[in-house]
Each structure stands twice: as C-alpha cells, then as structure tokens.
Amino acid sequence: MALSPAVTTLCENANEVFLDVAKLLLTYADNILRYPNEEKYRSIRIGNPTFSTKLLPIKGAVECLFEMGFEEAETHLVFPRSASVEQLKLIRDSIAAESDQRLRGEQPVQTTAQVVAPSASASPSSSVPESSAAASSQPVTPPSSQPSSLENSMSFFLTLQSNFQHVMLYENPELQQKARSHIPHQQLSYAAEHKLKEAKEADPECKLGIEDFLVLELLRWFKQDFFSWVDCLPCSQCKGPTHNALPLSATPDDIRWGAQRVENHYCQNCQLSTRFPRYNNPEKLLETRRGRCGEWANCFTLCCRALGLEARYIWDSTDHVWTEIYSMSQRRWLHCDSCENGCDNPLLYEVGWGKKLAYVLAFSKDQVVDVTWRYSCKHPEVLTRRTKVQEAWLLHTITGLNVSRQQSLSPDRKKELTERLLVELVEFISPKKPKAGELGGRNSGSLAWRMARGETSKADAGTSTQATGYVFTPTEKEKSDRLLHVRYSATKDQYCRVSNNSEVIQSWDQCVWSKESVFRKVEQDWQMVYIARTEGSPVGKVCWKFDFSPAGMKIKSFSIMASSQTFHSGKVCWLLEAGQSTTEFSGDGKMQSVQSLSGSSEFIVVAGLSGGEEETSWQHSQLFRRSLKEKETETETEESSFEILIHLEDA
C-alpha cells in the first residue's frame, strides 16, 4: 500500500519514536471513530502537555493529523463535522499497519518519497524536507538506519552545490530589471535619505550610510506591501477556509518554475481543491508574491540584488532561510529576515525561536561561507550537533567551491573577499549576548504551524512570560525639547517615537516593560488585528514603563490615548501607576489629560484583560482592535491605537 506523504515522513523516525507517536495518533483517531458524537474527542489543545511534548516535536506527526482531517482553530486542532471519516480511517489504518509491521520486527516499508523528497519551504534546494512529496507505490531498498559517511557527505555536497548554483539566478540582468519594475525604488530611496538625515541631525557621529536605511525601507515594503504569507489559501470558489490534503501532481508548467511539489488546499464545503505550487524560481515569485519562508527569502534576495545591494542567501539546516546584506558603512554582513521584517537580529532563531542550530551557510555569486557562529551564542552546544559531515571535509569542500567560482574574479575582488572573510572569522570567535529584538518567538505563520516547528515564544504557547523590560527614557533630543511623544499603530505593528525624529520600532512587544499571557492576533478572514489573552488564560496583562529620573527630569503635563474593545462580559482595565498612586483611565480611543502624574519622574501604564464567556472568552477583551484595510487609507495620526504625550521639566 502506498503511504501518504505525512505517514511517509512519520516513518522516517527511529523505531521507538515512531511506535510511541503512532500509539498517540491511533488513540486520537480511534476515539473519534468509536465516539463520533462526542465533541471532546474532536478537539486537541495545542498547549496540552501530552500533545506538545510527545507529538509536536516528532517529524510528520502533526502532518498526519492534518491529513486525517484535523483543522487549525486558534490554539486547538479540531476535527470538524464536515471532515471525511473515510479519510481519517485511511490514514489511521496506514499508521496501524506500519506499527504492526514494526512490532513484528519486520523491515519498515520505505517509498521513493523518503529518498528524494525535496524541501520547497526551507530552501530553493534544501535536502531537508518540510513535508514529503507524493509517495511512490514502488518500494525501494531502504538505506541503513545510520547512513555512511560517504552518503552524508554526498547529500551535503548536493545541498551546497545546488544552493550555490541557484543564487546565480539573482545575477540575471533581465530578471533584475523585472524585479526593479515592481520595487518603488524612488520612494524607498527618498524615505531612506530622510531617515539618514534625521539620524545625522540627532547624532552627528552616526556612521550609518544610505544603504543601511534603504535596507530597512526595503524590508518594510516587502513585508507590508508586496509579499504575503500562506498557511492555507482560501477556497478559490467560496473564499472560505481550506486545509492541507494529499498533494497534487505537478504540471509541466509547475516544474518549469521549480515547483516539484503542489500542495492541495481542500475546501470541505465546496469539495474543491485549490492548487498551491511551491515555486522555486524568483521570477515566478515576482508574479505570485506569496508563500512561506522559502519563497520570501528567495524573492527578497533577488530584490536586494536588483537594487545593487550585496546580498547572499542563507540556508539553515533546521529548515529556515533568510538573507544577509553587506553594509559598506559598517563593513559587516547584516542579518535580514523578510518574513519577520527583522534586521541585525542574528540570535533571533536560537534565543527567540528556540532553534537547535547546526549548520548555517551563506551563498552569494562569489562564495560560500559557513556563518553558523554568527547565529549562535552557544557555540559548544552547536558543535555537538554538527555530526552530519566531518569539519575538515566541510572546510575542504567549501574552499574548493569558492576557488572554482572565483577563478574569473579580479585580484582586487579576491583580496576584498578575503579581507571580509577575515573580519567575519574574528566576529565569530566571541559569541554575542542576545539583544531585546532577539528574544521573541516567530511572528510569521499560524500558531499551530509555528508550534509544530518549535519556533514560538512561551507567550505564543499559552504560558505566562515576562518581557525583558523596555523602559522609555528621554533621548538627548527629547531632553533638549522637553518632550516625549510616542504612538503605536496596530495595523503597521510599529511604534513611532515622534519626539525622537519619528524613530520607528517594529513589533508591539519590543517596547513593553512586561507582558503576561497575551499575544497579537491577526484575523486574516476578517482582516482584523488586536492584542488578546492567550487561550485558557483567565487574565492577561501588558505594561509600558517610562522613567525620566536618569535624565533629572519630571512630568510637567501628561496626556494619553488608548483604545480597547470588549464583547459579552469581557473586561479591559487601564491604569497609571506612579509610586503609591494608581489612576484608572478610559480606553475609549480619545486623548485625555491626567493631572495626577504631574511632578512624577516614573510611571507604568498597565492594561489588564479578563472576563468573557465560554471557550472564546480570550477574544472578548481586546486591545488596539483595528481593520487591516485601514492601513492604506488612514494617516499616521488617525490610525494610532495608543499614544502618549508628555511635556517635561527639570526635577
């Protein structure tokens, strides 16, 4: 019997691991089959310890649930009434048959999908599968459980070679011109020049260059205006939700654009399949403008090269990809993740997402570089995981690829590359400490998808956590002007520090003092965004802290605006805490003056969320609820959801 893609992937686990997770999967399926009218058996809470520790980390396990018919519903996986029981039984029986076979001590069946399945999400040419391609009905001789060193080396070499070849696509002049036709270059350059001018005025010693600000503008545009994330496409007929089903066959045109795998986003209502080819050609991605991390990094790196930025494609063996851009003014490579609109946060993946890094490689038109050490502050731990190939072999192979590629380069260019590499090697010697922007979990993708990949923060997973503690203190300009003015836009998910040359800080939680059981929810179907409690939490809390005492200043006058919304019995309580004094204020979206803070040098804004009814109680108290459609139509002032205006004086 041909195995489904998810079961095929599940079979790649070690025997003991497979049998343990198979037992759990069969329990979920059998409960539904035995008790079809019991709702409790149709819902699995993602935060459930058994599910999160015994199933989520196992390769292919969550995919099996989706193939059975389970769908994502906020922090649960749900088997809807409309789901096919026959499909559930098919996957269940497939797992049971494999389990029985292994318990009898027979060799597990392996299909060609396990041998050749490529990854479409992680990398244009990664050898680490995100999920397997369609299984073949013809079994092949399985490899030994411990592949030989030669097999590992050949697999790794193919990954190196294919990525190194792929990045040459970005150098095609016609393709670069096509990319430039999509990029509002003049607009981005103007914004970059404006930001650079403001930075120089604020700090005459500022060493940043125009390209640094252009990179930030390009990241913002790509994330907010150009590319879109895909978990499951809406139904092409009714526009309703779909779920991943068995993959579809790739057409010659799909294969022409590098889509060896075509996802099947199936609508239960219409019984219609919406095709989602996982295109690997950046030219096609300029048209489709959607995908997951593989498509994002692929297209973004092309856009960088189209604007003349020195960029390289970064491949991570733990299934993620991004871009690096060389800063001429800073004389170093900058980490840039277009999915997250993040720049220069290299420890984000290890510290924030909890990734267990092993190999991180950079590919450009001129060279391959092992940049693993830039992305880790736990070098000894990483070394224990670098067991795929011998270090000497890897160094020798990378050197050989570089020598071959650089044969046509001028002596000056070769010298430049060597000098840059030496700077990188020095940087790698001393691990850095994490910054505030590197502590959060992943933002792109649905919660279940992020949790299945182990790329969430504790807050995402539904457990309480405290932020590291951002404190608003006056900058030199704000001290001089005796003014601190901050706005937060929910639709753009960014703070604007108006009083400090309109400095922009991305992500709602980057400026909070503390947070407990809250997260930012984006409703793609309703096109709404808001901050709410994590499901199952009776209360949630967010705090922002302001401290003027280090600057020797105090509050002369204070105004605040905050917006919140409640449904049913949900509650939101807004408080201002200054010393022993606590003042409650309204979250009605209107600017209001608060006299009680005059004379204070320090205070905290507190938003508490509670109440609500039944299973969706977490949605019944919301902060900063706005429509994503407002993003393109409203002015900066109109779309602010949170604003603080403080006039200062000497203490």
C-alpha positions in Angstrom: 0.0 0.0 0.0 1.4 3.4 -1.0 1.9 5.6 2.1 0.6 9.1 2.3 3.2 12.0 2.4 2.7 12.6 6.1 2.8 8.9 7.1 5.9 8.5 4.9 7.6 11.3 6.8 6.5 9.8 10.1 8.1 6.5 9.1 11.5 8.3 8.8 11.7 8.5 12.6 13.5 5.9 14.7 11.6 2.7 15.5 11.0 3.6 19.2 9.9 7.2 18.4 7.6 6.0 15.6 5.9 3.5 17.8 5.3 6.0 20.6 3.8 8.7 18.4 1.8 6.1 16.4 0.1 5.0 19.6 -0.9 8.5 20.4 -2.1 9.2 16.8 -4.2 6.0 16.8 -5.7 7.0 20.1 -6.9 10.3 18.7 -8.3 8.6 15.6 -9.9 5.7 17.4 -11.7 8.0 19.9 -13.4 9.8 17.0 -14.3 6.5 15.3 -15.7 5.0 18.5 -17.4 8.1 19.8 -18.4 10.1 16.7 -20.9 12.3 18.6 -18.6 13.2 21.5 -17.2 16.7 20.8 -14.4 16.4 23.4 -12.7 13.8 21.2 -12.8 16.1 18.1 -10.6 18.8 19.7 -6.9 18.7 20.7 -5.5 21.6 22.6 -2.1 22.5 21.3 -0.9 23.5 24.8 -1.8 20.1 26.2 1.4 18.7 27.7 1.0 15.2 26.1 0.4 16.8 22.7 3.1 19.4 22.9 5.9 17.2 24.3 5.2 13.8 22.7 3.7 14.7 19.3 4.6 18.2 18.2 8.4 17.7 18.1 8.1 14.5 16.0 8.7 14.8 12.3 5.5 14.0 10.3 3.2 13.7 13.4 1.3 17.0 13.0 1.1 16.4 9.3 -0.6 13.1 9.9 -3.3 14.9 11.9 -3.9 17.3 9.1 -4.1 14.5 6.6 -6.7 12.8 8.8 -8.8 15.9 8.5 -8.0 18.0 11.6 -8.0 21.7 11.1 -6.5 24.6 13.0 -8.8 26.6 15.2 -6.8 29.2 17.2 -5.0 27.2 19.8 -6.8 23.9 19.1 -6.7 21.4 16.3 -10.3 20.4 15.5 -11.8 17.5 13.6 -14.9 19.3 12.1 -18.3 17.6 11.4 -17.7 18.1 7.7 -14.4 16.2 7.7 -14.2 12.8 5.9 -14.3 9.9 8.3 -13.2 7.7 5.5 -10.0 9.8 5.1 -9.4 9.6 8.8 -9.7 5.9 8.8 -7.4 5.6 5.7 -4.6 7.5 7.5 -5.3 5.6 10.7 -5.1 2.2 9.1 -1.9 3.2 7.3 -0.3 4.1 10.6 -1.6 1.0 12.3 -0.3 -1.3 9.5 3.2 0.2 9.7 3.1 0.0 13.5 2.1 -3.7 13.4 4.8 -4.4 10.9 7.4 -2.8 13.2 6.1 -4.6 16.3 6.5 -7.9 14.4 10.1 -7.0 13.8 9.8 -6.6 10.0 11.6 -4.0 8.0 9.5 -0.8 7.6 8.5 -0.1 4.1 10.1 3.0 2.6 8.9 4.7 -0.6 10.9 6.8 -3.0 9.4 9.9 -1.5 11.6 9.3 1.6 14.7 9.2 -0.5 14.2 12.1 -3.0 11.6 14.4 -1.4 12.9 18.0 -1.6 12.1 20.9 0.6 10.0 23.7 -1.0 9.7 25.8 2.1 13.1 25.9 3.7 15.3 26.5 0.7 15.2 26.6 -3.1 17.3 23.4 -3.0 17.5 22.2 0.6 17.8 18.5 1.2 15.9 18.7 4.5 12.2 18.1 3.7 9.4 20.3 5.1 7.0 17.5 4.1 7.4 14.7 1.6 6.3 14.7 -2.0 3.7 12.2 -3.3 4.7 8.7 -2.3 5.5 6.1 -4.9 3.8 2.8 -4.9 7.0 1.0 -5.8 9.1 0.3 -2.6 12.8 0.6 -2.8 15.6 -0.9 -0.7 15.7 1.1 2.5 19.1 2.6 3.5 20.7 1.6 6.7 19.4 3.4 9.8 22.9 5.0 10.2 23.9 6.3 6.7 27.5 6.0 5.9 29.9 9.0 6.0 30.0 8.9 2.2 26.2 9.1 1.9 26.1 12.0 4.3 28.9 13.8 2.5 27.2 13.3 -0.9 23.9 14.6 0.4 25.5 17.6 2.0 27.6 18.3 -1.1 24.4 18.3 -3.3 22.9 20.9 -0.9 26.0 23.1 -1.1 26.2 22.8 -4.9 22.5 23.3 -5.7 22.2 26.4 -3.4 25.5 27.8 -4.9 24.1 27.4 -8.4 20.6 28.8 -7.5 21.9 32.1 -6.3 23.3 32.8 -9.8 19.7 33.4 -10.9 19.8 36.6 -9.0 22.5 37.9 -11.3 20.5 37.8 -14.5 20.2 41.4 -15.7 16.8 40.9 -17.3 15.4 39.3 -14.1 16.9 42.2 -12.0 15.2 44.7 -14.3 11.9 42.8 -13.9 12.3 43.0 -10.1 13.1 46.7 -10.2 9.8 47.3 -12.1 8.0 46.1 -9.0 10.0 48.0 -6.5 9.1 51.6 -5.7 12.8 52.5 -5.7 12.5 56.2 -5.8 10.0 56.2 -2.9 12.2 53.9 -0.8 15.3 55.9 -1.6 13.6 59.2 -0.6 12.4 57.7 2.7 16.0 56.3 3.3 17.5 59.7 2.7 15.1 61.3 5.0 15.8 58.8 7.8 19.6 59.2 7.3 19.3 63.0 7.5 17.3 62.7 10.7 19.8 60.3 12.2 22.8 62.6 11.3 21.0 65.5 12.9 20.3 63.6 16.1 23.8 62.1 16.2 26.5 63.9 14.2 28.8 60.9 14.9 26.4 58.5 13.2 28.4 56.1 11.0 25.4 54.6 9.1 25.1 55.0 5.4 22.3 55.5 2.9 22.3 51.8 2.1 21.6 50.8 5.7 18.4 52.8 5.7 17.5 51.6 2.2 17.7 48.0 3.5 15.3 48.9 6.3 12.8 50.5 3.9 13.1 47.6 1.5 12.3 45.1 4.3 9.3 47.2 5.5 7.9 47.5 1.9 8.4 43.8 1.1 6.7 42.6 4.3 3.9 45.2 4.5 3.1 45.9 0.9 4.5 43.3 -1.5 4.6 39.7 -0.3 2.1 37.7 1.6 2.3 34.7 3.9 0.4 31.4 3.1 -0.6 28.8 5.6 -3.6 27.6 3.6 -5.1 29.5 0.6 -8.8 30.5 0.8 -11.1 28.4 -1.4 -10.9 29.5 -5.0 -14.7 29.3 -5.2 -16.3 30.2 -1.9 -13.3 32.0 -0.4 -13.8 30.0 2.8 -11.1 28.2 4.8 -9.2 25.1 3.5 -6.9 22.5 4.9 -3.9 20.6 3.6 -4.9 17.4 1.9 -2.9 14.9 -0.2 -0.6 16.7 -2.6 -1.5 17.2 -6.3 0.5 16.3 -9.4 2.8 19.0 -10.7 2.2 20.1 -14.3 5.0 20.7 -16.8 4.5 24.5 -16.2 4.8 24.0 -12.4 8.1 22.1 -12.9 9.3 24.7 -15.3 9.1 27.2 -12.4 10.7 24.8 -10.0 7.6 23.6 -8.2 8.3 19.9 -7.8 5.6 19.8 -5.1 2.0 21.1 -5.4 0.0 21.5 -2.2 -3.7 20.6 -2.1 -5.6 23.2 -0.1 -9.0 21.4 0.1 -12.4 23.1 0.9 -14.8 20.8 2.7 -17.8 22.9 1.8 -17.2 23.0 -2.0 -15.2 19.8 -2.1 -12.8 21.7 -4.3 -9.0 21.7 -4.3 -7.1 24.9 -4.6 -3.6 24.3 -6.0 -0.6 25.9 -4.3 2.6 25.1 -6.3 5.7 25.7 -4.2 7.6 27.7 -6.8 11.3 27.9 -6.5 12.0 30.4 -9.3 12.2 34.0 -8.1 10.9 35.3 -11.5 7.6 33.4 -10.9 7.5 34.7 -7.3 7.5 38.3 -8.5 4.1 37.4 -10.0 2.6 35.2 -7.3 4.0 37.3 -4.4 3.1 34.7 -1.8 4.5 31.7 0.0 6.3 30.6 3.2 9.9 31.3 4.3 11.5 29.7 1.2 9.5 31.9 -1.2 10.0 35.0 0.9 13.8 34.7 1.1 14.1 33.7 -2.5 12.3 36.7 -3.9 13.6 39.2 -1.3 17.2 38.3 -2.1 16.6 38.9 -5.8 15.1 42.3 -4.9 18.2 43.2 -2.9 20.4 42.3 -5.9 18.2 44.2 -8.2 18.8 47.4 -6.2 22.6 46.8 -6.3 22.9 45.7 -2.7 25.4 42.9 -2.0 23.2 40.1 -0.7 23.6 36.5 0.0 21.0 33.7 0.6 21.2 32.0 4.0 20.4 28.3 4.3 19.8 26.8 7.8 19.8 23.0 8.2 16.9 23.3 10.7 14.5 24.4 8.0 14.6 28.2 7.6 16.1 30.6 5.2 16.7 34.3 5.1 19.1 37.0 3.6 22.3 38.8 4.6 23.2 42.2 3.2 26.7 43.7 3.3 26.8 47.1 4.9 29.6 49.2 3.3 29.4 51.8 6.0 29.6 49.3 8.9 31.9 46.9 7.0 30.0 43.8 8.0 27.2 41.5 7.0 23.7 42.2 8.3 21.1 39.5 9.1 17.8 40.4 7.3 14.7 38.3 7.6 12.0 39.5 5.2 9.3 37.2 6.8 9.8 39.0 10.2 10.8 42.4 8.8 13.9 42.0 11.0 17.4 43.4 10.6 20.5 42.7 12.5 19.0 40.2 15.0 21.1 37.1 14.3 20.4 35.4 17.6 16.6 35.6 17.0 16.4 31.9 15.9 18.4 30.3 18.6 17.3 32.5 21.5 13.9 33.7 20.4 12.6 30.7 18.4 14.4 28.1 20.3 16.1 26.5 17.3 18.8 23.9 17.8 21.2 25.2 15.1 23.8 23.0 13.5 24.7 24.4 10.0 24.0 27.9 8.7 25.6 28.6 5.3 25.7 31.8 3.2 25.6 31.6 -0.6 26.4 34.5 -2.9 27.6 34.9 -6.5 31.2 34.9 -5.3 31.5 32.5 -2.4 30.0 30.1 0.2 30.7 30.9 3.9 29.9 28.9 7.0 28.2 31.6 9.1 26.8 29.3 11.8 28.7 31.1 14.6 27.1 34.5 13.9 23.7 33.0 14.7 24.6 31.3 18.0 25.7 32.3 21.4 26.0 28.7 22.4 29.0 27.5 20.3 30.0 24.4 22.4 26.3 23.2 22.2 26.2 23.7 18.4 29.4 21.8 17.9 27.8 18.7 19.5 25.1 18.8 16.8 27.4 19.2 13.8 27.7 15.5 13.1 26.4 15.3 9.5 29.9 15.6 8.0 33.4 15.9 9.2 34.5 19.5 9.8 37.7 19.0 7.8 35.6 17.7 4.8 33.2 20.7 5.0 36.1 23.2 5.1 37.8 21.5 2.2 34.6 21.3 0.1 33.6 24.9 0.7 37.2 26.0 -0.2 37.0 24.0 -3.4 33.7 25.5 -4.4 35.0 29.0 -3.8 38.2 28.5 -5.7 36.2 27.3 -8.7 33.7 30.2 -8.6 36.3 32.9 -8.1 38.6 31.9 -11.0 37.3 34.7 -13.1 37.4 37.4 -10.4 40.0 40.2 -10.4 42.8 40.1 -7.9 41.3 43.2 -6.2 37.9 41.5 -5.8 39.6 38.3 -4.4 41.5 40.4 -1.9 38.3 42.2 -0.8 36.5 38.9 -0.2 39.4 37.5 1.8 39.6 40.6 4.0 35.8 40.4 4.6 36.1 36.8 5.5 38.9 37.5 8.0 36.6 40.1 9.6 33.8 37.6 9.9 36.1 35.0 11.4 37.2 37.4 14.1 33.5 38.2 14.7 32.7 34.5 15.1 35.3 33.9 17.8 33.4 35.8 20.6 29.7 34.9 21.0 27.5 37.9 21.5 24.8 38.4 24.1 21.2 38.5 23.0 19.5 41.9 22.4 15.9 42.8 23.1 14.8 42.2 19.5 16.2 38.6 19.6 14.1 37.3 22.5 10.7 36.9 20.9 9.1 33.9 19.1 8.3 33.8 15.4 5.7 36.1 14.0 5.1 34.7 10.5 2.8 31.7 10.1 -0.1 30.4 12.1 0.3 29.5 15.8 -0.1 25.7 15.1 2.4 25.9 12.3 4.9 27.8 14.4 4.5 25.4 17.4 4.8 22.4 15.2 8.2 23.7 14.1 9.2 24.7 17.7 9.6 28.4 16.8 7.3 30.1 19.3 8.0 32.1 22.5 6.4 31.0 25.7 3.7 33.6 25.4 2.7 32.1 22.0 2.4 28.6 23.6 0.0 29.9 26.1 2.2 30.1 29.2 3.0 33.2 31.2 6.2 35.1 30.4 7.8 38.4 31.3 9.4 40.6 28.8 13.0 41.7 29.4 11.8 45.2 30.3 11.9 48.0 27.8 12.0 51.4 29.5 11.2 54.7 27.8 13.9 57.2 28.9 14.5 60.6 27.2 17.0 60.8 24.4 19.2 63.8 24.1 16.8 65.4 21.6 13.8 64.7 23.9 15.7 66.2 26.9 16.5 69.3 24.8 13.0 69.7 23.6 11.5 68.7 27.0 9.0 66.5 25.2 8.4 62.7 24.8 5.7 61.7 22.3 5.1 58.1 21.3 2.4 56.5 19.1 1.6 52.8 18.4 -0.1 51.7 15.1 -1.8 48.4 15.4 -2.2 47.9 11.6 1.5 48.6 11.0 2.5 46.9 14.3 5.1 49.6 15.0 5.8 52.4 17.4 6.7 55.8 16.2 8.7 57.9 18.7 7.6 61.2 17.2 9.7 63.3 19.6 12.9 61.5 18.5 12.9 62.2 14.8 10.0 59.9 14.3 12.1 56.8 15.1 10.2 53.6 14.2 10.4 50.5 16.4 8.8 47.4 14.9 6.6 44.9 16.8 4.2 45.7 19.6 6.1 43.8 22.3 9.5 45.4 21.6 8.6 48.4 23.8 6.7 46.7 26.6 8.0 46.6 30.2 6.3 43.3 30.9 3.6 41.0 29.4 1.7 38.1 30.7 -0.4 35.6 28.7 -1.1 38.0 25.8 -0.3 37.8 22.0 -1.0 39.8 18.8 -3.8 38.2 16.9 -4.2 38.7 13.1 -7.6 37.5 11.7 -6.9 37.0 8.0 -10.5 36.1 7.3 -12.0 39.2 8.9 -8.9 41.3 8.2 -8.7 42.5 11.8 -5.8 42.7 14.2 -5.7 43.1 18.0 -3.9 42.1 21.2 -5.7 39.5 23.3 -5.2 36.9 26.0 -3.8 33.5 25.1 -6.5 30.9 25.1 -7.1 29.3 28.5 -5.7 32.3 30.5 -8.2 33.9 32.9 -6.3 37.2 32.8 -3.7 38.9 30.6 -1.5 41.9 31.3 0.7 44.4 29.4 2.8 47.1 30.9 4.8 50.0 29.5 7.3 51.8 31.7 8.6 55.4 31.5 11.4 56.7 33.6 12.8 60.3 33.5 14.8 60.2 36.7 18.1 59.3 34.9 17.8 62.5 32.9 17.0 64.5 36.1 13.5 65.4 34.8 9.9 65.1 35.8 6.4 65.3 34.2 5.0 68.8 33.7 1.9 67.7 31.8 0.6 64.3 30.7 -1.9 63.1 28.1 -2.7 59.6 26.9 -4.9 57.8 24.4 -5.6 54.1 24.4 -8.2 52.1 22.5 -9.7 48.8 23.7 -12.9 46.9 23.0 -14.9 44.3 24.9 -17.5 41.7 23.9 -20.1 40.0 26.1 -18.6 40.0 29.7 -15.0 40.8 28.7 -13.2 43.5 30.6 -10.2 45.8 30.0 -8.8 47.9 32.8 -6.4 50.7 32.1 -4.2 52.0 35.0 -1.5 54.5 35.5 0.8 53.6 38.4 3.2 56.2 39.8 4.8 55.3 43.2 1.9 54.6 45.6 -0.6 56.3 43.4 -2.9 54.4 40.9 -5.1 56.2 38.5 -7.7 54.5 36.2 -8.4 55.9 32.8 -10.6 55.1 29.8 -9.6 53.1 26.8 -12.2 54.8 24.6 -9.7 55.9 21.9 -9.8 59.6 23.0 -6.9 61.7 24.1 -7.2 62.6 27.8 -5.1 64.7 30.2 -4.2 63.2 33.6 -3.2 65.7 36.2 -2.2 63.1 38.9 1.0 62.3 37.1 2.4 65.9 37.2 5.6 66.0 39.2 6.3 62.3 38.8 9.6 61.1 37.4 8.5 57.5 36.8 5.2 55.7 35.9 3.9 52.5 34.4 0.9 52.1 32.0 -1.0 48.9 32.8 -3.6 47.2 30.6 -5.4 44.2 32.2 -7.6 41.8 30.2 -10.2 39.5 31.8 -13.7 38.1 31.7 -15.6 36.8 28.7 -17.7 33.7 28.1 -17.2 30.1 27.3 -14.3 28.8 25.1 -13.8 32.1 23.2 -13.6 34.2 26.3 -10.0 35.1 25.4 -11.4 37.1 22.4 -13.9 39.1 24.5 -11.3 41.6 25.7 -9.1 43.2 23.1 -6.5 46.0 22.9 -6.0 48.1 19.8 -8.5 46.3 17.6 -8.2 47.7 14.0 -9.0 46.7 10.5 -6.0 45.8 8.4 -7.8 47.5 5.5 -7.3 50.9 7.2 -3.5 50.6 6.7 -3.6 52.1 3.2 -6.2 54.7 3.8 -5.6 56.4 7.1 -3.0 58.9 8.1 -0.4 58.1 10.8 -2.3 60.1 13.4 -5.7 58.6 12.6 -4.5 55.0 12.8 -2.7 55.3 16.1 -4.2 52.9 18.7 -2.0 54.0 21.6 -0.5 57.4 22.2 1.4 59.2 25.0 2.3 62.9 25.0 4.5 64.1 27.9 5.9 67.6 28.5 8.9 67.6 30.8 10.7 69.9 33.2 13.7 69.8 35.4 13.2 67.7 38.6 
